[in-house]
Amino acid sequence: MSSILIKSATIVNENQQFVADVLVKDGFIERIDKKIDAASDKEINAEGLHLFPGCIDDQVHFREPGLTHKATIHSESRAAVAGGITSFMEMPNTVPNTLTQELLQDKYDIAARTSLANYSFFMGASNDNIDEVLRTDTANVCGVKVFMGSSTGNMLVDDPATLERIFAHSPMLVATHCEDEATIRSNLNHYKQLLGENIPVRLHPKIRSAEACYISSSMAVDLAKKHNTRLHILHISTEKETYLFDNSIPLKDKRITAEACIHHLWFTDKDYETKGNLIKWNPAVKKEHDRDGILKAVLNGRIDVIATDHAPHTLEEKSLPYLQAPSGGPLVQHALPAMLELYHQGKISLEQIAEKMAHNVAICFQVEKRGFVREGYWADLVLADLNAPWKVNKDNILYQCKWSPFEGTTFQSKIAYTLVSGNIVWDNGSLIEHGPGKRLSFTR
């Protein structure tokens, strides 16, 4: 570890902005002050730059093991730090599905060797692995993931008795993907009868409908209230769902929280015409009023965090007909620039971006000493230039899949520096692979 002195940064942290210096030493923030005169191994002139706490993305799919033709932990962590995401929590629908403690440890071992960002991995739940779920270490694992809607392999949890046991006995936060499988199948059969196999992608939000989302989300909320479960519902995609959540109590006291994703805050069903399968996600991108309602819920506190659901596929896979093309897309490199673009459009403040992409994730998951610009905390920091326009193109895309739904978009803000656990890993367009990030720990 070395020391780094950041000079004259505009710090965006805990609902305020102020200009100060930051001294980083041995991986931690040692001092924050208006003027620091101290020897350091490196000095960064941050005049004119905004310093944010590093983003913590609570939902990514980095595809390793088993799907490494799409991505790896190494490749996607590189893209993440280039986009200002310093920590990630990765999902269990890899191959094999992460349904045992041994398979969970395998992923931690890979990340310990190869991840540029800090990391944690969800334990997966199925209809028949509740005993394994109950063995999960609450201090070293971010949570338990339950797919209450179709997913990869053996990970659809649709047995009512199993859901009751998970919600009643989970030792930690339960994160859910909420779409009602019966409703989706009925909708799909309806359109197959009308159109055969030639269903256009614009009908995706009709098949994976708002009704399917609400039925499942409301069931999860009811179960959580019944059992006092610590529930976190992922990727809310409809305005109606936002009213399931409470904004009248402090986040630290909430038992039920919710997440919005970048694509549901940016795209609408009108974009299927030009983007096609590139914006095919589960849950689906829906109507303009859904997008606007989700943003409203982010701003008023009904939705607590913003994440990506980063889920890369190859262009060849995405170019298949609608029914064969997989759902998901790459987002970690462009998530913070996209949110900063919404700031430029007057839709969200810089303080709210820091809150929803860093502070609140740390609070929701009880992440130890991360998510804030505070003395004594790990130095996970992002310096952004809010007046440095750049255009997304294949030459600057770092995802292994080499495409982005934002390709052709011009962002006004650029990530200048990213520090992960006190190491500079992104320096004005260049990756610096110091070695792996740290495993996240939790104060539970």
C-alpha positions as CSV (number, residue, x, y, z in Angstrom):
1,M,0.0,0.0,0.0
2,S,1.1,3.6,-0.6
3,S,-0.1,7.1,0.2
4,I,-2.1,9.3,-2.1
5,L,-3.0,12.9,-1.6
6,I,-6.0,14.2,-3.4
7,K,-6.0,18.0,-3.6
8,S,-8.9,20.4,-4.0
9,A,-11.7,18.0,-4.9
10,T,-15.3,18.9,-4.7
11,I,-16.5,16.1,-2.4
12,V,-20.1,14.8,-2.8
13,N,-20.9,13.0,0.3
14,E,-23.7,12.6,2.9
15,N,-26.0,15.2,1.3
16,Q,-23.5,17.9,0.9
17,Q,-20.8,19.3,-1.4
18,F,-17.6,20.9,-0.2
19,V,-14.0,21.4,-1.5
20,A,-11.3,19.6,0.5
21,D,-8.2,17.5,0.3
22,V,-8.2,13.8,1.1
23,L,-5.2,11.8,2.3
24,V,-5.3,8.1,1.6
25,K,-2.8,5.8,3.5
26,D,-2.5,2.0,3.6
27,G,-5.8,1.6,1.8
28,F,-7.9,3.8,4.1
29,I,-9.0,7.5,4.2
30,E,-6.7,8.9,6.9
31,R,-7.7,12.5,6.8
32,I,-10.2,14.9,5.1
33,D,-9.5,18.6,5.5
34,K,-9.7,21.9,3.7
35,K,-5.9,21.9,3.3
36,I,-3.5,19.0,3.9
37,D,0.2,19.5,3.7
38,A,1.6,16.0,3.9
39,A,4.2,13.9,2.1
40,S,2.7,11.3,-0.2
41,D,3.7,8.8,-2.8
42,K,1.3,10.3,-5.3
43,E,-0.6,13.6,-5.5
44,I,-3.7,14.1,-7.6
45,N,-4.7,17.6,-8.6
46,A,-8.5,17.3,-8.4
47,E,-9.4,20.9,-8.9
48,G,-12.6,21.0,-11.0
49,L,-13.3,17.3,-10.3
50,H,-16.1,15.9,-8.2
51,L,-15.1,13.2,-5.7
52,F,-17.8,10.5,-5.0
53,P,-17.8,7.4,-2.8
54,G,-17.2,4.4,-5.0
55,C,-20.4,2.9,-6.3
56,I,-21.5,-0.4,-4.8
57,D,-23.5,-2.4,-7.4
58,D,-25.7,-4.9,-5.6
59,Q,-26.7,-6.8,-8.7
60,V,-24.4,-8.1,-11.4
61,H,-24.0,-11.2,-13.4
62,F,-20.3,-11.7,-14.3
63,R,-20.8,-15.1,-15.8
64,E,-18.0,-17.1,-14.2
65,P,-17.9,-20.0,-13.8
66,G,-19.5,-21.8,-16.8
67,L,-20.5,-18.9,-19.1
68,T,-17.1,-17.4,-19.7
69,H,-17.7,-17.0,-23.4
70,K,-19.9,-14.1,-22.4
71,A,-17.7,-12.5,-19.6
72,T,-15.4,-13.3,-16.7
73,I,-15.0,-11.8,-13.2
74,H,-11.8,-10.3,-14.4
75,S,-13.1,-8.7,-17.6
76,E,-16.3,-7.2,-16.1
77,S,-14.5,-6.0,-12.9
78,R,-12.2,-4.0,-15.3
79,A,-15.2,-2.4,-16.9
80,A,-16.8,-1.8,-13.5
81,V,-13.9,0.2,-12.1
82,A,-13.6,2.2,-15.4
83,G,-17.2,3.2,-14.7
84,G,-16.7,4.2,-11.0
85,I,-18.1,1.0,-9.5
86,T,-15.6,-0.1,-6.8
87,S,-17.6,-3.0,-5.3
88,F,-20.0,-5.5,-6.7
89,M,-22.4,-8.3,-5.5
90,E,-22.7,-11.1,-8.0
91,M,-25.6,-13.4,-8.6
92,P,-25.8,-17.2,-8.3
93,N,-27.2,-18.2,-11.7
94,T,-23.8,-19.2,-13.1
95,V,-23.0,-22.7,-14.3
96,P,-23.3,-24.7,-12.1
97,N,-25.7,-22.6,-10.1
98,T,-24.3,-21.4,-6.8
99,L,-26.5,-23.7,-4.6
100,T,-23.9,-25.1,-2.2
101,Q,-21.4,-23.6,0.1
102,E,-18.6,-25.2,-1.8
103,L,-19.7,-23.7,-5.1
104,L,-20.0,-20.3,-3.4
105,Q,-16.5,-20.6,-2.1
106,D,-15.2,-21.4,-5.7
107,K,-16.5,-18.0,-6.8
108,Y,-14.8,-16.2,-4.0
109,D,-11.6,-18.0,-4.8
110,I,-11.8,-16.8,-8.5
111,A,-12.4,-13.2,-7.4
112,A,-9.6,-13.3,-4.9
113,R,-7.3,-14.0,-7.9
114,T,-8.8,-11.9,-10.6
115,S,-11.2,-9.1,-9.6
116,L,-10.0,-5.5,-9.8
117,A,-13.0,-4.4,-7.7
118,N,-14.1,-5.4,-4.2
119,Y,-16.5,-8.3,-4.3
120,S,-19.2,-10.4,-2.7
121,F,-21.4,-13.2,-4.0
122,F,-25.0,-14.2,-3.3
123,M,-25.9,-17.6,-2.1
124,G,-28.5,-19.1,-4.4
125,A,-31.8,-20.6,-3.2
126,S,-33.7,-23.4,-5.0
127,N,-36.7,-25.6,-4.2
128,D,-34.5,-28.1,-2.4
129,N,-31.4,-26.5,-0.9
130,I,-32.8,-24.7,2.2
131,D,-30.3,-26.5,4.5
132,E,-27.4,-25.1,2.4
133,V,-28.9,-21.6,2.5
134,L,-29.0,-21.8,6.3
135,R,-25.3,-22.5,6.5
136,T,-24.4,-19.2,4.9
137,D,-22.0,-17.0,6.8
138,T,-23.7,-13.7,7.4
139,A,-20.5,-11.8,8.1
140,N,-18.9,-12.6,4.7
141,V,-21.8,-13.1,2.2
142,C,-24.0,-10.3,1.0
143,G,-27.3,-12.2,0.9
144,V,-29.5,-15.0,-0.4
145,K,-31.0,-14.7,-3.9
146,V,-34.4,-16.0,-4.7
147,F,-35.7,-16.1,-8.2
148,M,-39.5,-15.8,-7.9
149,G,-39.7,-16.0,-11.7
150,S,-38.0,-18.1,-14.4
151,S,-34.3,-18.3,-14.4
152,T,-31.3,-20.4,-15.3
153,G,-31.1,-24.1,-14.3
154,N,-32.7,-25.1,-11.0
155,M,-33.2,-21.7,-9.5
156,L,-36.9,-20.9,-10.0
157,V,-38.3,-21.1,-6.5
158,D,-42.0,-21.7,-7.0
159,D,-42.9,-24.1,-4.2
160,P,-45.0,-22.2,-1.6
161,A,-43.7,-24.3,1.3
162,T,-40.1,-23.6,0.3
163,L,-40.7,-19.8,0.0
164,E,-42.3,-19.9,3.5
165,R,-39.2,-21.6,4.9
166,I,-36.7,-19.2,3.2
167,F,-38.6,-16.1,4.4
168,A,-39.1,-17.5,7.9
169,H,-35.5,-18.8,8.4
170,S,-33.1,-17.0,6.2
171,P,-30.1,-15.9,8.3
172,M,-29.7,-12.7,6.3
173,L,-31.1,-10.4,3.7
174,V,-33.2,-12.1,1.0
175,A,-32.9,-10.5,-2.5
176,T,-35.7,-11.4,-4.9
177,H,-36.3,-11.3,-8.6
178,C,-40.1,-10.9,-8.7
179,E,-42.1,-12.0,-11.8
180,D,-45.0,-14.4,-11.6
181,E,-44.2,-17.4,-13.8
182,A,-47.8,-18.6,-14.3
183,T,-48.8,-15.1,-15.7
184,I,-45.7,-15.0,-18.0
185,R,-46.5,-18.5,-19.4
186,S,-50.1,-17.6,-20.0
187,N,-49.1,-14.4,-21.8
188,L,-46.5,-16.2,-23.9
189,N,-49.0,-18.9,-24.9
190,H,-51.5,-16.2,-25.9
191,Y,-49.0,-14.5,-28.3
192,K,-47.8,-17.8,-29.6
193,Q,-51.3,-18.7,-30.6
194,L,-51.6,-15.4,-32.4
195,L,-48.2,-15.1,-34.0
196,G,-46.5,-18.5,-33.8
197,E,-42.8,-18.2,-33.3
198,N,-42.5,-14.8,-34.9
199,I,-43.1,-12.7,-31.9
200,P,-41.5,-9.2,-32.1
201,V,-39.4,-8.0,-29.2
202,R,-41.8,-5.0,-28.7
203,L,-44.2,-7.5,-27.1
204,H,-41.7,-8.4,-24.4
205,P,-43.3,-6.1,-21.8
206,K,-46.7,-7.6,-22.7
207,I,-45.4,-11.1,-22.1
208,R,-43.3,-10.3,-19.0
209,S,-46.1,-7.9,-18.0
210,A,-46.6,-5.3,-15.3
211,E,-49.2,-7.7,-13.8
212,A,-46.6,-10.5,-13.5
213,C,-44.3,-8.2,-11.7
214,Y,-46.9,-6.8,-9.3
215,I,-48.3,-10.3,-8.4
216,S,-44.9,-11.5,-7.4
217,S,-43.6,-8.4,-5.7
218,S,-46.7,-8.1,-3.6
219,M,-46.4,-11.8,-2.6
220,A,-42.8,-11.2,-1.5
221,V,-43.8,-8.2,0.5
222,D,-46.6,-10.1,2.2
223,L,-44.3,-13.0,3.1
224,A,-41.7,-10.6,4.4
225,K,-44.3,-8.8,6.6
226,K,-45.5,-12.2,7.9
227,H,-42.1,-13.4,8.9
228,N,-40.3,-10.1,9.5
229,T,-37.8,-11.0,6.8
230,R,-35.1,-8.6,5.7
231,L,-36.3,-8.4,2.1
232,H,-34.7,-6.5,-0.8
233,I,-36.7,-6.6,-4.1
234,L,-34.5,-6.2,-7.1
235,H,-35.0,-4.2,-10.4
236,I,-38.4,-2.7,-9.9
237,S,-39.8,-2.1,-13.4
238,T,-43.3,-0.7,-12.9
239,E,-44.7,2.4,-11.3
240,K,-47.4,0.4,-9.5
241,E,-44.8,-1.7,-7.6
242,T,-43.2,1.4,-6.1
243,Y,-46.3,1.9,-3.9
244,L,-45.5,-1.4,-2.1
245,F,-42.6,0.3,-0.3
246,D,-42.5,2.7,2.6
247,N,-40.6,6.0,2.7
248,S,-41.8,7.1,6.1
249,I,-39.0,5.5,8.2
250,P,-35.2,5.8,8.1
251,L,-33.5,3.3,5.8
252,K,-31.6,1.7,8.6
253,D,-34.9,0.7,10.2
254,K,-36.5,-0.7,7.1
255,R,-37.1,-4.4,6.8
256,I,-38.3,-4.2,3.2
257,T,-36.3,-2.3,0.6
258,A,-36.2,-2.0,-3.2
259,E,-33.8,-1.4,-6.1
260,A,-34.1,0.4,-9.4
261,C,-31.8,-0.3,-12.3
262,I,-30.2,2.0,-14.9
263,H,-32.1,0.6,-17.9
264,H,-35.5,1.0,-16.2
265,L,-34.5,4.6,-15.4
266,W,-33.4,5.3,-19.0
267,F,-35.2,3.3,-21.7
268,T,-38.9,2.9,-22.4
269,D,-40.9,0.5,-24.6
270,K,-40.5,3.0,-27.5
271,D,-36.8,2.1,-27.6
272,Y,-37.5,-1.5,-28.7
273,E,-38.0,-0.1,-32.3
274,T,-34.3,1.0,-32.5
275,K,-32.6,-1.2,-29.9
276,G,-34.4,-4.5,-30.3
277,N,-33.1,-7.3,-28.3
278,L,-30.2,-5.1,-26.9
279,I,-32.7,-3.8,-24.4
280,K,-34.4,-7.2,-23.8
281,W,-34.2,-7.6,-20.0
282,N,-36.1,-9.5,-17.4
283,P,-38.1,-7.7,-16.0
284,A,-38.9,-5.9,-19.2
285,V,-38.4,-2.2,-19.9
286,K,-41.9,-0.9,-19.9
287,K,-43.8,2.3,-20.5
288,E,-42.7,5.9,-20.1
289,H,-44.9,6.4,-17.0
290,D,-43.2,3.4,-15.4
291,R,-39.8,4.9,-16.1
292,D,-40.9,8.2,-14.7
293,G,-42.6,6.6,-11.7
294,I,-39.5,4.6,-10.8
295,L,-37.4,7.8,-10.9
296,K,-40.0,9.6,-8.7
297,A,-39.8,6.7,-6.2
298,V,-36.0,6.9,-6.2
299,L,-36.2,10.6,-5.4
300,N,-38.8,10.3,-2.7
301,G,-37.3,7.3,-0.9
302,R,-39.7,4.5,-1.8
303,I,-36.8,3.0,-3.8
304,D,-33.6,2.9,-1.9
305,V,-30.7,2.0,-4.2
306,I,-29.7,2.1,-7.9
307,A,-27.9,-0.8,-9.5
308,T,-27.2,-2.3,-12.9
309,D,-28.3,-5.9,-13.2
310,H,-25.2,-6.1,-15.5
311,A,-25.8,-9.3,-17.5
312,P,-23.7,-9.6,-20.7
313,H,-24.4,-11.8,-23.7
314,T,-22.6,-12.1,-27.0
315,L,-23.9,-10.1,-30.0
316,E,-24.5,-13.3,-31.8
317,E,-26.8,-14.4,-29.0
318,K,-28.6,-11.1,-28.9
319,S,-29.0,-11.2,-32.7
320,L,-31.2,-14.3,-32.5
321,P,-35.0,-14.1,-33.0
322,Y,-36.8,-12.7,-29.9
323,L,-37.8,-16.1,-28.4
324,Q,-34.3,-17.4,-28.6
325,A,-32.4,-14.2,-27.7
326,P,-31.3,-14.2,-24.0
327,S,-32.4,-11.4,-21.7
328,G,-29.8,-9.0,-20.1
329,G,-27.2,-6.5,-21.1
330,P,-23.9,-5.0,-20.0
331,L,-24.1,-1.8,-17.9
332,V,-21.4,-1.4,-15.2
333,Q,-19.0,0.8,-17.3
334,H,-21.8,3.3,-18.1
335,A,-24.0,3.3,-15.1
336,L,-22.5,6.3,-13.2
337,P,-22.0,8.3,-16.4
338,A,-25.7,7.6,-17.3
339,M,-26.9,8.8,-13.9
340,L,-24.6,11.9,-14.2
341,E,-26.4,12.5,-17.5
342,L,-29.7,12.5,-15.6
343,Y,-28.1,15.1,-13.3
344,H,-27.2,17.3,-16.3
345,Q,-30.9,17.0,-17.4
346,G,-32.0,18.3,-14.0
347,K,-33.7,15.0,-13.0
348,I,-31.5,14.1,-10.0
349,S,-28.9,15.8,-7.8
350,L,-25.3,14.7,-7.3
351,E,-26.0,14.1,-3.6
352,Q,-28.8,11.8,-4.5
353,I,-26.6,9.8,-6.9
354,A,-24.0,9.3,-4.1
355,E,-26.8,8.3,-1.8
356,K,-28.5,5.8,-4.0
357,M,-25.4,4.2,-5.6
358,A,-23.1,4.1,-2.5
359,H,-24.4,5.2,0.9
360,N,-27.7,3.4,0.8
361,V,-26.3,0.2,-0.6
362,A,-23.8,0.1,2.3
363,I,-26.7,0.7,4.7
364,C,-29.0,-1.9,3.2
365,F,-26.4,-4.6,3.2
366,Q,-24.5,-3.4,6.3
367,V,-21.3,-3.2,4.4
368,E,-18.3,-2.6,6.7
369,K,-16.5,0.7,6.3
370,R,-17.4,1.4,2.7
371,G,-19.9,3.5,0.8
372,F,-19.0,6.9,2.3
373,V,-16.2,9.4,2.2
374,R,-15.2,9.2,5.8
375,E,-12.0,9.1,7.8
376,G,-11.2,5.5,8.8
377,Y,-13.2,4.1,5.9
378,W,-11.7,2.1,3.0
379,A,-10.6,4.5,0.2
380,D,-13.1,3.5,-2.5
381,L,-13.3,6.7,-4.4
382,V,-14.3,8.1,-7.8
383,L,-13.2,11.4,-9.3
384,A,-15.5,12.5,-12.1
385,D,-15.1,15.4,-14.6
386,L,-18.6,16.6,-15.1
387,N,-17.6,18.7,-18.2
388,A,-15.8,16.2,-20.4
389,P,-18.1,14.9,-23.2
390,W,-17.3,11.6,-24.7
391,K,-19.2,9.2,-27.0
392,V,-19.6,5.5,-26.3
393,N,-18.2,3.4,-29.1
394,K,-16.7,-0.1,-29.7
395,D,-13.2,1.3,-29.2
396,N,-13.8,2.4,-25.6
397,I,-16.2,-0.4,-24.5
398,L,-14.4,-2.7,-22.0
399,Y,-17.0,-5.4,-21.6
400,Q,-15.8,-8.8,-23.0
401,C,-18.9,-8.9,-25.2
402,K,-17.8,-5.5,-26.8
403,W,-21.2,-3.9,-27.1
404,S,-23.4,-1.6,-25.1
405,P,-27.0,-0.5,-25.3
406,F,-25.5,3.0,-24.9
407,E,-23.4,2.7,-28.0
408,G,-23.6,6.0,-29.9
409,T,-24.7,8.0,-26.7
410,T,-22.7,11.0,-25.8
411,F,-22.2,11.5,-22.0
412,Q,-21.2,14.8,-20.6
413,S,-19.3,13.3,-17.6
414,K,-16.2,11.1,-17.7
415,I,-14.6,9.1,-14.9
416,A,-11.1,10.5,-14.3
417,Y,-9.9,8.3,-11.5
418,T,-11.1,5.3,-9.6
419,L,-9.5,4.1,-6.3
420,V,-10.3,0.6,-5.0
421,S,-9.3,-0.1,-1.4
422,G,-6.7,2.7,-1.7
423,N,-5.2,1.7,-5.0
424,I,-5.6,3.7,-8.2
425,V,-7.1,1.3,-10.8
426,W,-8.4,3.8,-13.4
427,D,-6.3,6.8,-14.4
428,N,-7.8,9.0,-17.2
429,G,-8.6,6.2,-19.6
430,S,-6.0,3.7,-18.4
431,L,-6.5,0.6,-16.3
432,I,-3.9,-0.1,-13.6
433,E,-4.1,-3.7,-12.5
434,H,-2.6,-3.5,-9.0
435,G,-4.0,-6.8,-8.0
436,P,-7.3,-8.0,-6.7
437,G,-9.8,-6.0,-4.7
438,K,-11.0,-7.0,-1.2
439,R,-13.8,-9.3,-0.1
440,L,-16.6,-7.3,1.3
441,S,-17.4,-7.9,5.0
442,F,-20.7,-7.1,6.8
443,T,-21.5,-5.8,10.2
444,R,-24.4,-8.1,11.1
